[in-house]
């Protein structure tokens, strides 16, 4: 690994880790009113940060650290594994989620924001020691010590020590098994960091749903009901995928009618499980609640009509483009980028007005869209009913070098990047944070890609991204954020204190991260921007202590590489 590549990886790591350091210095540790409860998670997080910074500076080849029982050929090609993101991304987002939480929100239902933060640190710690260069015995010992420490010092309200040990160990084990499943069963579709982050988020959602089933406090407010719908729908979708996977071999014998029947059976079973879980936990009729939430107001009905008209227009345009672009020659790189980024523009038109009008409907719509995407991709991969080939040919018109694996992930990451900030912050009044994905991907990333491809000439070291594209990203994101702040005139109260300094810092940091990262920017940019907006929502968060710490991180590459290699070998 040459010096330019090593510095690129290091400064990529500095952005999310610098945000975590800044947040811990300025806000303390969750829960912020009694930080002594989670001193251990904070210390473990600091050790993870220092380890990855040191590893990025001294490691000759990041490919040497992969998940046990896997090979580098199982990860996405032409990208570094991104192991740093496996230990930072989810804890960073959950730390930001705790900012602004009132006392009654911390343990209201399920795991609570603070409990989820502690479990994310547990998963990050065990995964870091598991994928490090340590021996197997040492990594197991450090992982077990971290689980025990988090059990004794975590912010748990109910249960005994045994229950807490099982909870933390289950989180760590689920994340490890989920990452292995994604890497081994869906080869070349993910980097290690992407797979680990998805496995962490999925594991937390499953454990949160289990906690809701155990406590069964009933319906509290629409926000918690939306989270319950999302988690229950995830379980129903997983059941659908399992049934489709079991009947997939039938297609090889030409039983297409049976495939259709089994697809209907799977859909019915998934819907039944979803509604049963929601009804059991909330004590309400889920179908009636969803219908009233979406159609019970004139605003919801207008949003549905707007979505329908927009999708009809978009479908007609895409069909016309498909007919006019048929031919033996493959599209140029610029045409391919325009096709791909048109979906980003469509996302802005779909999601931004809907959030301004009714966040609740958008939250439910994101949940339904994710379930449909997962089921459709399962049908495509399993080639059920002869649809797999047609869907693959359609999808390949919009894919690039990152979508060479078994699963096409571009549309999933676009949806997740736009949806997760809305799912986390749909009713808390921070419009800039909730629309972080829509603004970063729909506006800034589109401008950066088109400007960089058309006018870019100065490339960043060790990357194909251009300085012109990064400047376009930053300028367009600043303009988009300021336009969103005008939503105050539409009835939203923009959080006070979020000044020009905080906006500029967020936009510049996201622009640099987009230029440096090898991970899928549809995933890491929106989630990092969500955390950055939440942490820098008050300009005084940029304190002199945090500035000194971040400056020290930036100066670290000046240490001679030979010294770091010597320290590593001792």
N, C-alpha and C positions, 0 to 999 in steps of 0.2 A: 504494500500500500504506500503510494507516494505521499509527499508532504501535503500537496493540495487536497487530495482525497481525505487525508486524516483531519485536516483543518475544517473541511466542509462538514464532516460527520460531527466534529466537536462543536462547531458553532450551531449546527442543527440541534444538538442536545442542549445547548445553553438556553434556548428560548423557552421550552417547557419547564426546564429545571429552574431557570431564573424566575419564572412566574411563581413556582412553588416556594422558592426561597423568599421572594418578595411577600407572598401571602402569609407565610408563617412568621415573618418578622413583623408585619404590620398588624395582622388580625389575631395572631396567636394560633392555637390549635382548637379544632372542633371538639366538644362544644365550647364556644368562645367565652361563655360565662363561667366555666370551670375547667380550665385547660389542664389541670393536674390529672384529670381522669385519662386523658389521652396523651400523656407525655411519652409513653413508650412508642405508640405509633409514629409520633413526630420524630423521635430519635431514629427509629428504623427507616423512616422516609429520608432523613438526612444522610444516613449511611448508604442508602440506595443511590441517592444523588451523587455523593462523593465517589462511589464505586464506578458509576457509569461515566462520570467526567474523567476519572483517571483511566478507565478502560478505553475511552475514545481517544485519549492522547497517546497511550502506550501500546495499544494492541496493533500488531502488524496486519492482521487479517481478521475482520469481523466475522467472516464465514466460519472461523474455527469454533465459535460458540453457537451451537445449535441445540435443539431439544434432544435429549437422549432417545435412542431407538428411531431416530429419523436421519435423513441424509440431505445434503444441501440441494440435491436435484429435486427434492419434494417442494422446495420453496419457489416463489416467483422468480423468474430469471431476470438478469440485468438489473438487479436491485439489491442493496445491502439488506441483511436480515432485519434490521431495525429493532434489535433486541432492547434498545433503550426505551422504546415506546411501550414495550410490554410491562415495564416497571413504573412508568410515569403517567401515561395518558389517562387511564381511568382514575387513579388517585387524584390527579390534577383536577379533573372535571368534578369529582365528588367533593373535593375541598372547596371549590368555587360554589357548589350547590349549597353548602352549609352557610355561606356568607349571606346574611340577611334573614336567616331562619329565626323565628321566634321560639321561645322555650317550649311551647306546646306543639310545635311542629317536629321537634327532634325525635320524639318517640311516639308520634301520633298513631301511626299504623305501620305494620310490617317492620322492617329493620330500622326505619328512620334514616334520615340523611347522615347522622353521625355514626350509626352502626354500620351503614354501607361504606362509609369512609374507612373505618377500622378494618372491615373485611377486605376492602380493596388493597390496603397496605399489607395485610396478611398474604394475599395472593401475590402481590408484587414482590414481597420479600422471599417467599418460598420459591417463586419462579426464578428470581435472580440468582439465588444460591444454587438452584438446580441446574441452571444453564451456565454457571461460571466454570472456571478452570479448576475448581476445588475437587478433591477426591469425593467419591460417592458417600463414604462415611461422614466426612466433614460437612458436606452439604446437607445430609439428612439431620445431623446434629444441630446445625445452625437453623434449619427450617423448623425443627421441633422446638428449639429454644424460643424462636420468634412466636410460634403459635402459643406456647405456654405463657409467655410474657404478655401477649395481646389478650389472652383469656383472663389473666389476673388484673390487668389494668384497663380493660375496655369499658366503655360506658354502657354496661348492660344493666337493665332495670329488673328483669325477672329471671327466674330459673336459678339453677345451681352451677357450680364450676364444671361438672361433667357435661351439662348441656352446652355450656359455652365452648368447651374444648371441642365437642363434636361439631358445633356450628362453624368455628374457625377452621378446623381440619377439613370439614366438608367443603368449605369455600375453596381452600387451597387445592384439594384433590379434584374438585369439579373443574376448576380452571385448567389444571394440568391435563386432565383427560380430554377436556374440550379442545384444547390446543392441539393435542396429538391427533384427535379425530379429524379436525379441519385440515391439518397438514398431510396426514397419511391417506385419508379417504378422498380428499379433493386436491390432488397434487397440482403444484405450479399455479395455484389460484391465489395464494396469500404469501406475504412475507411472514417471518416469525412474529414480528411486532404486531402486524394486523391481526393474525390469527389469535394471539394471546389477548389482545384488547377485546376482540369480539367474544372470546371465551369468558373473559372476566365479566363483561357486561351481561352476558347470558346467564352466567352462574349467579350473579347478584340478583337478577330478575327472578330466577327460580327460587332462591332462598327467601327473597322478599315475599313472593307468593305463598311459600310454605309458612312463613311467619304470619301472614294474614289468615291463612286457613287455620292456624293453631290458635291465634288470639280471637279471631272472628268478632271484631268490635262493631261490625255493621257499617252502613253507609254514613260517612262523616260529611263530605262535601264533594262537589263535582270533580275537583282535581284528583282526589284519592280514588274516586270512582273511575276516572279515565285511566289511571295507572292500573287499577284492577282489571279493566277491560283489556288493556294492552298485554298484561301478563297472562291472563286467561286465554286470550286469543293466540298468544305464543305457544301455549301448551296444546291448544286445539290444532294449530298449524303443524306442530311437531308430530302429532298423531296422524294427520293426513299424510305427511311425508313418509312416515313409517309404513302405513298401509300401502301407499304407492310403491315403495321400495320392495315390499314383499310380493306384490303382484307383477312387478316388472318382468320377471322371467317368462310370464305367459305370452308376452308380445313376440318372443322369439319363435313361438309355435303358431303365430298368426291369429290369436284369439282377440281380435280388436273389439268385438262386441263385449266380451268379458271385461276388457280394459275399461270401457265406458261405464259398465255397471259398477265396477270396483271404484272408479273415480267418484261416482255418485255416492257410493257407500262411505268412502273415506270423507267426503265433504260433509255428509250427514253426521258421521261420528264426531268429526272435529267441531262442528257447530253445536252438537249436543253437549260435548264435554265443556266447551267454552261457556255456554249459557248456564250449565249446572254449577260450575265453579263460581261464577259471578253471583248467581242466586244464593248459593250457600254462604258466601262471605258477606254479601251486602244485605241479604234479606229482601231484595226487591226483584221485580221482573226485569231482567236485563233487556229484553227486546223492547218492552214498553219504554224503559228509560232511554235507550238509544234513539228510538223513534221520536220521543218528545224532545230530546236534546237537539236533534238535527232538524226535525220538521215542526217543532213546537213554536217556533218564532218565525216572523217574516224574514228576519235577517238570514237565518239558516236556509230557508227556502230559496232566497235570492242567491245565496252562495252556491247552492246546488245547481240552479239554473245557469249561473255564470260559468261554473266548471263544465257543465254539459256543452254549452255553446263553444267554449274555448277548446275543449277536446275534439269536438266535431270539426272545427276549423283546422286544428293542428293535424288531425287524421287526414283530412282532405289535402292539405299541403304536403304532408309526407308521402301520401300515395302518388301525388302528381310528380314529386321529385324522384320517387322510385321508378316511375314509368319513363321519365325523361333521361335518367342516368343509366339505363340498362345498356350493356355492351360488354365486349370482351376486355376492355382496358379498365384497370383499377383506377379509382378516383385519386386525384392528387392529394398531397398532404394537407394543403390549405382547404380543399373541399371537404376532406374527412373531418378536419377540425371544425369547420362551420357546421357540418351535420351534427357532430357531438355537442358542440356548445349551444346549438339551438334548443337542446333539451334543458340546458341550464337556464336559458332565457324563458322557456316555457315554465320552468319551476318558479321563477320570480313572478310571472303573471298568475300562476295558480295559487301560490302560497302567501305572498305578501298581502294582497287585498283580503284574502280570507282570514288571515290572522288579525288584521286591523278590524274587520267586521265582527268575527266571532271565533276566538281561539279554541273554544270547546269543539266546534265542528271540525276545525282543522286537525285537532288532536285525534279525534275519532277517524277522520279521513286518512291520516298517516298510518294509523293502526291497520285499517282495512287494506291500504295499498301495500304495506309490508307483507301481510298475509298472502295477498294475491301474487306478489312478486315471488315469494318463496315457493308457492304451489306451482306457478307457471314455470319457474326454473327447474323444479323437480320433474315436471312433465317433459321438459325439453331434454334434460340430461338422461332420463330413463327411456326416452323415445316412446312414450306411451301413445297408442292410437295413431301412430304415424305422424304425429304433430312435431316430433323432435327435430326432424330434418328441416321442415319449413321454418320453425322458430329459430333454428341455428343459422340458417341462411339470412334471415331477417336481422338477427342480432349482429352477425359478422360485418354488416355494412357500417356499423358504428363503433367497432372495437379497434383498439390500437395494440401496441406491443405488450401492454400490461395484461391484456385479456387473452392469454394463450393457454390458460389452464382449463380444467374440466368445467369450472363454473365461471360464467361471465359476471364479474363483480362490479363493473362500472356503474350500472343503474342502481345496484344495492347501496353502494357507497354514496351516491348522489342523494338517494332517498334518506338514508340514515343520517348523513351530514346535515340535511335540512330539518329532519324530524326530531333528532335527539334534543337540540336546544329548546324546541317547542314543548316536547314532552317534559323536560325538566323545569321549565320556567313559563308555563303557559298562562298562569294567572297571577304572577307576582309583580307585574307592572314594569319590569325591566325589558322594554321593547327591543333595545339594542342587543341584549344578550339572547333573547328568544329568536330573533331573526338573524343571528350570527351566521348560520349555515346558508340561508337564502342570500344574504348580502355577499358573503365570501365566495360562494360558488356561482350563484346566478349572475352577479355583476362583476366582481373583481377578477375571478378566475377566467371568465369569458373574455374580458378586456385584455388580460395579461396574455392569454393564449393567442388571440388573433393579432394583437399588436406585436408581440414577440416574434410570431411566425412571419408576419408581413414586413415588419420594419426592423426587426432585431439584428444587430450586427456585433455587439459587444457581449461576449459570453462570460458568465460567471465561471471561476476556476472549477474544474473537475465536475462540470455539469453541462447539460445542453440548454439550460435556461439562459435568457438574455437579460441584460440590465434594463433595456427598454421595456420588456415585458413586466419586469418587477416594478418599474416606475408607473406603468399603466395600472398595475394591480393596486398600488398604494393610493394613487390619485383617485381612481374610480371608487375604491372602498371608502375613502374619506368623504367623497361626495355622497355616496349611498348612505353612510351612517348619518350624515347631517340631514339628508332628506327624510330619513326615518324619524329623526328628532322633531321634525315638523309635524309628526303625528299628534303632538300635544294639542294642536288645533282641531283634531278629530275626536277629542275626548279622552286621550291618554295623558296621564301625568308622567312626563319623563323624569326619571330619578334625578333629583338635584345633586350637584357636585360633579357630575360627569362632564368635565370641561374639555377644552380644545387640547390641552396637554395629554390627557388620558387617551383621547381619540387618536391623536397622532402617534403616540407610543404603540397603541394596539395595531394600527394600520401598518406602520413601518415593520413591526415585529412579524406580522402575518405575511407581509410581502417578502421579507427575507427568508422566512421559513418555507414559503412556497417555492422559492428559488433553490433552496439547499436540500430539501428532503427528497429521498428516493421512494418514500412510502406513497400510497395513494392519497393525493392531496384532498380528494373528496371526503376522506375520513378524518385525517389529522388536523386539517386547517379549521373546519368549523368547530370542532370540539375544543381545540386550543384557543380559538377566538372567543368562544363562549366563556371559558375560564378567564381569559384576559380581560374581557369586558366586566365580568363580575368583580374581579380583583382591583381593577383600575377605575371603578365607577366613581370613586372619590379621588380627586387629584392628589390629596395629601397622602395617598398610599405610596407615592413615589418618595419615600423618606430617604434621608441621607444614609441611614444604615443599609437599606436595601440597595441603594446606588453603589455603595462601597463593595458590598458582597458581589453584586453582578459585575462590577468593574474588575474585581479580582478573578472572576470566572473568565472574563474576556482576555485578561493578561496571562492566564495560565499557559497558553500555547507558546509563550516566549521561553518557557523552561526548555532547555535542550532535550531533544528526543532521546539522546543516549543516556541521560540521567534517569529518565523514566523507565527505559528498558532495563537498566541496571537494577532499579528498585523492584521491578516486576520479577526478575529472575532470582532475587535473594529470598 
